[in-house]
Amino acid sequence: MLALQAISAVEFYKTDLHTLTPTLLKVISDDKKEGVLNLRELSIKILSNMTKNHRENQKIFRRAGCIEILITNLQYKDVDHSGNSITFISSVLDCLANAVFGNKRSELHFLDIDGVYVLLDLIEKCEYTIKRLALSCLCTILENTKSFQSFVEWNSKKSSINAT
């Protein structure tokens, strides 16, 4: 996995690595097993590298249902303690920035599946180290004019305050 992570950052290999997407998704989705948080994190990092500045891989990423899996992994809950949950969430946010933001169709899909709500919930509940990364992602998606409605409609489940 570490070797795949290293070559996924090299532009030359990105076009061939998209065939790994289904396998990487299986690893990421396997959150029921204990002790696999590090493997899940590496898989997310590989997907992040593969999609960075690569439109075709971003399209494959979206069509494979990866955006939904990112949303699921952003929901702050008890994380497997076999690894570092802070680095796991930060790798999910990095993948979100590389694979979704900047691609109009991926951004629209992210908005359609209530991604702004999930980001705001994460910002409300997460630790300080994650909060800055999540706020950065929120600012990026708010540049899309269609995201503003979701931002205005969000209310905290804890204190019933709104995002503004």
PEGICOR-V187801 format. One line per field, one symbol per residue. ss: DSSP state (h for helix, s for strand, l for the rest). phi: phi as a letter, one per 20 degrees, with the letter a starting at -180 (. if undefined). burial: 1 if it has 9 or more other ideal C-beta (glycine too) atoms within 8 Angstrom, else 0. Layout:
BEGIN
ss->???
phi->???
burial->???
END
This chain:
BEGIN
ss->lhhhhhhhllhhhhhhhhhhhhhhhhhhhlllllllhhhhhhhhhhhhhhhlllhhhhhhhhhllhhhhhhhhhllllllllllhhhhhhhhhhhhhhhllllhhhhhhhhhllhhhhhhhhhhhllhhhhhhhhhhhhhhlllhhhhhhhhhlsllllllsll
phi->.fffffffeeggegfefffegffffffffeeefendffffffffffffffeflcgfffffgffenfffffgffeffbfdgefbefffffffffffgfeedfndgfffffgffemffffffffffdefffegfffffffffffffffefffffffcffedmeeff
burial->00011011000011001101100110110100000110111111111111110100111111010110111011100001001011111111111111111010011111101111111111100100011011111101110100100111010100000000
END
